């Protein structure tokens, strides 16, 4: 388990959310990067330019280009030292070719933290990267993106006419999000289609609950939207409701993880522990091969109820841990579509001045040692939701039928 003294909070979230931000991370490691203040050629004072003594790196080309820009660029008002340094750091992280290892300036870093708290302004969709393209992981239920016709799996090709190829996820979030009441035009390509579509979306206030419960045909349906800051407390309230309502009369439970993009690793372990008596939930493997095993960390109250987990292509990262662990341990049957397939771990390191650095540091494995990165968790019973029948949830109907047979 994670030692409290390290003050690390591991987060496994696939996507930046266009209601805030968000990439997988661990909090609490401050670097030695100097705090910056906006500087221009009219306010010149470049400090801390020395190369570290333990690094054999030639920075002469960097400073040569820097000085040429200062000297020759036609619009001196556009030269901002703070932005130039941030741009250089972005390029350094981008050189690794990992869309989840990024540098975030203070405003984007705050957005990345805020989205797990549950209320923002934007269009209400989670974004990720696939094949170097910005992809919609999941639109949030009832939010502007879903209402406008955005679907999980959509490629975002343009934002207000600007091509997105080569953008990072935080850059896409920065361009798409904005004040409620303002519009953004997104050019998308629906999965399986050939023609693109321009969709105008009016931004709004996005409220994201972590957990909701309903009951149908003597089946408890527990919908988990994300593994956020308040998820554990909200989870306990919903479990109280299920235990109080069902008693011994419910035929089963459906844990609905569709369009859940992930969140805190501790939340995934906490939720899994509701249904598993003991044993391994997930294993984290570092680049040097060392492994850290996360096991059931509490006594759950739903250890024996018949159970189905619903997933789709928008189920990612921490939600894949829960679905994969319950499947690998034989605790639940999985119904729906193959999940997104993100098996990496990011750490968020806070930098002075409010900036942040998100670094991929490890991969996570299911209890059977499976690494689902790029492949996802495969359902036991595969069924797609027919978008032509919006009033019928085929996946949920099938899940209800399956859980009644267990």
Steps between C-alpha positions, in 0.01 A plus 500: 500500500607862463676634806329814640833670559559535127182708452440336164151471362507273197249591235410287202290707265519465131378832387498869544141603555359791309339611820831545671801285422652188635769249423624219722725615781657485843518814714778638714838505329633852458781556256768768496371687195523876557180697547445716196349843455399641162803660337538669163792671325393817683535321834804277446634293784574138405617299801605143582648420158779273626506138378490250792851386593407132470368529143711509183252699290578770245244781528679731257245438221212573738641836601606577142138460384372691804723801421417489129129521586564793733706677237322423174134417562291777351231536769686564825170516693458125445829415671413392853774320692259309719311365200828417322622296796165321532504426127851354527395275788191387308724405210733310731217289643344453154830359371431185702205416276271429797172696494462456878838651590444874479592834650207717607530876563322622815154558348489161327642334809220645713243378247655154511451495877153651503318250279493233770311732734185481291384840367643698208418698189546336163328252269520186716718243325817311584782495247789264438751411230495215250735470204619858556147630468274670755215261577185531711524242776153574631239777491347562841135402531261787441776754440535728189736267312266201523196713420675632188570148375859439613567127554769290664764419239451819295819645355529877544663624179452877538405752766357825365664415168847431641650156425560295817766265359809531717313650796536357847188422703550807725532719189172364366332560836633854509354575154161335558409599854379849589233707670143376501280667243777506239514262204774285352489324163654152500567303182462133585509163328265244651654156543424282197393791279676666206367856502590762758245720675521852640318517833440829681480453877391761752715477811327470836550427868590135541408319819643153529367268770728210589236237575128448445268207579170378360300180538332303222338158511656418839845596367713778647673708229802689632630755250857618570597801286858557619743429782522854628572696815161432660434154355564296815259703714232498230560128447430423866171688485391298197605170659295594807202546267555167326546305823197669657277455197606155384569312821478144375233569238706629204575258219833665432703813439629669185807721530480735201847627404411611149665828398695509826845638405674415827632696795678425824665158527405488867137542391527198271637291786231633735216413260642158416527424873121536529463177304817298574565335835879513472792468258651704220320781321780637282880486470712803412829429322772764477743541211772324702279195546408555865138421577252639751188296571174669601272263690148519641526771767170477690204272565237551235126466550412346161725196499249241381226677302478373135675760289551628144735780395399713200783647289549664161771668294477803733597294806865576563788473743374480861163366384688233302679401820168439675341314207816301430561408864142382554519296179843351573396409853178335376282737701291649218402448138586780258241620250534763227787601274879472518640777719736777393827336600719727714737318731752769589548698821573871516641709783416864534791701634419850619745772392554844654274769360204265457624306198488122489687211341317176423731204442426142402694302761357148499248256361228316683407133469182311584507227769571239228802706386324625185608838364199642315678800345380540142275194520250573777286269710287266289142439614370150568188598307555752222214725402498848347248769580296577187509877449191473277291396801573782741208409724633147560823419683578160351813453709320566826208277404740216425688558826174476698415173327848359566512593868163334558644176362805494731 
